[in-house]
Each structure stands twice: as structure tokens, then as C-alpha cells.
Amino acid sequence: MRVDVVLLAGGLLAVLVAALSDRLRRLPLSEPLLGLAVGVVLGPAVTGVVDLPPLTEDSAWLHTACRLLLALSVVAVALRYPLRDVRSSVRPVTLLLLVAMPAMALVTAGLSALVLGAGLGAALLLGAALSPTDPVLASSVVTGRPAESDLPARDRQVLSLESGANDGLALPLVLVALAVAGPLGAGAAAVEAVWQVVGAVVAGGAAGWAGGRALQAGERHGQTSAGAVALYTAVLAFAVLGLSGLVHVDGVLAVFVAGLTFAGAVGATERRADVPVDEAVTRFLVLPLFVGLGAVLPWAAWTELGWRGPVLAGAVLLLRRLPVVLLLRRPLGLRRPDAAYLGWFGPVGVSAVFYLTLEAERLAVDPVVLAAGSLVVAASTLVHGMTAAPGRVLYRRAARAS
């Protein structure tokens, strides 16, 4: 019954989003924000139509849902751009992954310790989980006709590729935090991190190449429709995710690598699945997940945080990413307006929920971690959803003036 209501609400929202089309992207409103708001209304905080336990008490189903959605989202990112364009963004994306993301984790951990008074382990768990830029929320910022007309292609590409890659590469940071907060030793954490990342690259690369070659073989024996190719890439993403779970490697990273190698294997002329998959994930499949998330937000745990919760959320949104990207502006090759835009629009969303719930599964974490982390996710969904359209306008004016 409760799941049926969530699915129905997500489907009705999808009808609304389809009717509004790109007009929605010009409003201070995003698809995830719509879903979150409807979930809050349906949840126990308002009407109680969907009476699910808060995520601080039961997060297993949400972890699985986030894992599946992230797989579809990162494969869509990988298929969004030709490989020749990806190569041109290697330097800025690498800097964002290897320098900015650890810095964001440390900033968030420091803010958690300062504002919440959290211990080292809890602060690091929060910092690691909230460090990746979310590909689902980022896609709503960089895709669609309004974004394509207002934002440079390079900015959209860098943010997309960063959000696709750092979801998987945040796992080593999470393992370090688990080593500090729990019984996992430093040596064991290092071995697992290397295996998870290297194994994901190998498994994802092999699966993507094989999937691309199989599609080419099918093309030689008969034309494959664009819709069939779109479903094929989605099923391939799920297959890679399943393989990763069986061999215990980073599934999200493996799917992203599989998407890149699949795109290289099939060639530019046959990359027809990116638009349908991208549109489905960023505009429609995201809706039921955020409806469900809104219904299980831990309001009682947020109340226990008191003033510290909103202060932490505001501080993380302002200080976690923007100052870091501004400091890296010259190495990234960005003008000041571009650095400000990319620094602000590094949303915290599905990937953060994925890692927060992963930490809860691996370790009996302090409930404050899930409560504070989910509050930051909700705040980011609200603030970034409302500022996406006005932010594009401000960027356009600043870029013209510079």
C-alpha cells in the first residue's frame, strides 16, 4: 500500500513534468525538489498517507534504490559526451576528483566537529559521505535547452563528468572514515580501497567493451531501434552493478567506466542511447525516489539537533565547495564567473544518501550522522533546486560583463 502510493505520486509528478517540459527548467524549481515536497506532504509529518519509519531507523531499501538510480545516472553521464570531448576535460576533472573532493570532505568534517561537536569518527563519516557531487541533481542543472543556451559546453561537461566519476571515487574516503570510526583497520581499509577502485575499473572496462561489441554485432544483423538501445544500456548498467556486487568492487564507479568504454566501443555514430536514458533518469525516474525520501525524512532527529542542524547545513552548502573551486580557479582554467558557478552548483543528493546508508550498514554509526547528513541533502535539494534557473541568469550576465 505505502509503496503503491509512492509509485502513484511519482507517476503523477512525471505527467506534470512532461506537460511542463523545459518551462520547468526556467522556474526556481527542480524535479527532485518537486518529488521531495510531495513526499513530505504524504509522509507522517503532514498527512501520514505514507507511514514509513524514518531513514535513521530503516535505510536498507533507500540504499538499494539509490544504488540503482546512481547506476543509471552515471551511465547516462558517461554516454552524454563523445570520448574526444571527454579527453579535453581530463585535467579539470582530475583536479576536482583528486584535490577538490578530499578538500571538501575535510571541510565538511571540520564543520561537523565545530558546529555539532561530533567526534573525529562521526565527523569524518559525514565529511566523506557528503563529499561527492551528485550526478542526479547536477544533471538537472546542466541538461535541457535552457542550460544549453545559458551555460558554456565546457562547464556543463566538467560538472557532469566530475559528478559521474566522483560517486565511485568517494568510496576510498568513506573507507578511511570507517577505519577511523570503527573496527576496520588502516591496512584493511587501504587494501579494500585499492581492490574496490582497481577492480571496478577492470570489471567496468571489460563489461562496457563487451557490451559495445555485442551491440555492434547485433547492428550488423539488423537495425536496432533507439528505444531498444536505450533499454540495452540500462540493462547493461544493472548487469555491471550486479557483477560488481558479486566480486565486491565499487559498483557505481564500475558502471561509469563501463559507460565510457561502451561509448568508445560502439563509436560516435552509434551513440544513440544517451538522450533517452539521460532524460528518463534526470526528469522521471528521480521522482519516485525523492517522493520516498521526503516521506522518511527524520523530523524528530532533526529537532534534536536544534539550531546546530540548520547552521551546519548552511555552512556546508556555503563552505564545502565554493571556496575550494575558487582557489583552484587558475589550475582549472576557469574564469571567475565559471568558477563561481561550478563552485556553487555542486549539489549534495542521491550519492550522499547512498554513502550515508552504506555507512549505517557497515557500522552502527551515531544517529547524528544520518540525521545531520539527511538534513544537508534536503537543504541542498531545496536551495540548489530553487537557485538553478536564477543562477543561470546571473552567470550569463556576469560572463557577458567579464
PEPE-V167958 format. One record per pair of residues at least 6 apart in sequence whose C-alpha atoms are under 8 Angstrom apart, sorted by the first residue. I is the first residue (numbers start at 1). J is the second residue. If there is no record, write none. Layout:
# PEPE-V167958
i;j
I;J
I;J
This chain:
# PEPE-V167958
i;j
2;49
2;50
2;51
2;52
5;49
5;50
6;39
6;50
6;288
6;291
6;292
7;288
9;38
9;288
9;291
10;35
10;284
10;287
10;288
10;289
10;291
11;287
11;288
13;34
13;35
13;287
14;283
14;284
14;287
17;24
17;31
17;283
17;284
22;144
22;145
22;146
24;30
25;140
25;144
25;146
25;389
26;146
26;389
27;386
27;389
28;385
28;386
28;387
28;388
28;389
28;390
29;385
29;386
29;387
29;388
29;389
30;140
30;385
30;386
31;140
31;282
31;283
31;284
31;286
31;287
32;137
32;286
32;287
32;290
32;381
32;385
33;290
33;381
33;382
33;385
34;287
35;286
35;287
35;288
35;289
35;290
35;291
35;294
36;290
36;291
36;292
36;293
36;294
36;295
36;378
37;291
37;294
38;291
38;294
39;290
39;291
39;292
39;293
39;294
39;295
40;46
40;291
40;294
40;295
40;296
40;297
41;47
41;48
41;295
42;48
42;49
42;50
42;295
43;49
43;50
43;51
43;52
43;294
43;295
43;296
44;50
44;51
44;52
44;295
45;299
50;295
51;295
52;295
52;296
53;296
54;295
54;296
54;297
54;298
55;62
55;296
55;297
55;298
55;370
56;298
56;367
56;370
56;371
59;357
59;360
60;357
60;361
62;293
62;354
62;357
63;353
63;354
63;357
63;358
65;289
66;289
66;350
66;351
66;353
66;354
67;252
67;354
68;238
69;281
69;285
69;286
70;135
70;136
70;252
70;350
70;351
71;237
71;238
71;241
71;251
71;252
71;255
71;256
72;234
72;237
72;238
72;277
72;281
73;135
73;136
73;164
73;278
73;281
73;282
74;135
74;163
74;164
74;165
74;252
74;255
74;256
74;259
75;164
75;233
75;234
75;237
75;255
75;256
75;258
75;259
75;260
76;259
76;274
76;275
76;277
76;278
77;135
77;160
77;161
77;164
77;256
77;274
77;278
78;161
78;164
78;256
78;257
78;259
78;260
78;263
79;259
79;260
79;263
79;271
79;273
79;274
80;274
80;275
80;278
81;157
82;263
82;264
82;268
83;260
83;263
83;264
86;157
86;161
89;154
89;157
89;158
91;332
92;158
92;331
92;332
92;333
93;158
93;161
93;162
95;332
96;162
97;162
97;165
97;166
97;169
100;321
100;324
100;325
101;131
101;132
101;166
101;170
102;131
102;173
103;324
104;127
104;131
104;320
104;321
104;324
105;124
105;126
105;127
105;128
105;129
105;130
105;131
105;173
105;320
106;124
106;127
106;128
107;127
107;319
107;320
108;123
108;126
108;127
108;130
108;131
108;316
108;320
109;123
109;124
109;125
109;126
109;127
109;128
110;123
111;312
111;315
111;316
112;118
112;123
112;126
112;127
112;312
113;119
113;120
113;123
115;308
115;311
115;312
116;308
116;309
116;312
120;180
120;181
121;177
121;178
121;180
121;181
121;182
122;181
122;365
122;366
122;369
123;369
124;177
124;180
124;181
125;174
125;177
125;178
125;181
125;356
125;359
125;369
126;356
126;369
126;373
128;170
128;173
128;174
128;177
129;170
129;174
129;351
129;352
129;353
129;355
129;356
129;373
130;348
130;352
130;373
131;170
131;348
131;352
132;163
132;166
132;167
132;170
132;348
132;351
132;352
133;162
133;163
133;166
133;167
133;346
133;347
133;348
133;349
133;351
134;163
134;164
134;167
134;346
134;347
134;348
134;349
134;350
134;351
134;352
135;160
135;163
135;164
135;167
135;351
136;281
136;282
136;286
136;349
136;350
137;282
137;347
137;348
137;349
137;350
137;381
138;159
138;160
138;163
138;345
138;346
138;347
139;160
139;282
140;282
140;283
141;147
141;345
141;388
142;148
142;151
142;156
142;159
142;160
143;156
147;392
150;392
150;393
150;395
150;396
151;392
151;395
151;396
155;338
155;342
159;342
159;346
164;256
165;253
165;256
166;253
167;252
167;253
167;351
168;197
168;250
168;251
168;252
168;253
168;254
169;197
169;253
171;193
171;250
172;189
172;190
172;193
174;355
174;359
175;189
175;190
175;192
175;193
176;186
176;189
176;190
178;184
178;359
178;363
179;185
179;186
179;189
180;186
182;363
195;249
196;248
196;249
196;250
197;249
197;250
197;253
199;249
199;250
200;244
200;249
200;250
200;251
200;253
200;254
200;257
201;253
201;254
201;257
202;254
203;240
203;243
203;244
203;254
203;258
204;240
204;253
204;254
204;255
204;256
204;257
204;258
205;254
205;257
205;258
205;260
205;261
206;258
206;261
207;240
207;258
208;236
208;257
208;258
208;259
208;260
208;261
208;262
208;265
209;258
209;261
209;262
209;264
209;265
210;262
211;236
211;262
212;261
212;262
212;263
212;264
212;265
212;266
213;265
213;266
215;266
216;266
218;224
226;272
226;273
227;273
227;276
229;272
229;273
230;272
230;273
230;274
230;276
230;277
231;277
233;273
234;277
237;255
237;258
237;259
240;251
240;254
240;255
240;258
241;251
241;252
241;254
241;255
242;251
244;250
244;251
244;254
245;251
263;271
297;374
298;371
298;374
301;368
301;371
302;309
302;371
302;372
302;375
305;368
305;372
309;372
309;375
310;375
312;372
312;376
313;372
313;375
313;376
313;379
314;379
316;376
317;344
317;376
317;380
318;344
321;343
321;344
321;346
322;340
322;342
322;343
322;344
323;343
324;343
325;339
325;340
325;342
325;343
326;336
326;339
326;340
326;343
329;335
329;336
329;339
337;395
337;398
337;399
337;402
338;395
338;399
341;391
341;395
345;384
345;388
347;380
347;381
347;384
348;376
348;377
348;380
348;381
349;377
349;378
349;380
349;381
352;373
352;377
353;373
353;374
353;377
356;369
356;370
356;373
357;370
359;365
360;370
